[in-house]
Amino acid sequence: MSGTGIRDEQLNRLWGALCAFAGTFFLLWALSWIHASVLNEDLHNRCDALHTSSFPFEKSCRQVDGTTLGGNHALFEGLFFGSLAGAVACLALVLVIEDSRRRR
């Protein structure tokens, strides 16, 4: 395989990884909206201290005894922000590779 073919294959893998990370990010963003807007819609009726967030969507309630209802899990938020960071890193690599190829 020639050097150009190998570079094209690597670039295709980066585009695939970018699509996978972006798809995961948007899926988790949609799930967070469903969790906050549909499943926890009536949380404000049972809570005095309501906390809302829009990135990712979250509607949670802290009780007097310290427990939290309706909040996003730490693993969920880690995957959410990790997939965003992975997509940004892949996009930056793709843009750098494409720019270096066009300058030749």
Secondary structure, DSSP 4 states (H G I P E B T S, - for coil): --HHHHHHHHHHHHHHHHHHHHHHHHHHHHHHHHIIIIITGGGGGS-SSEEEEETTEEEEEE-TTS-EESPPPHHHHHHHHHHHHHHHHHHHHHHHHHHHHHH-
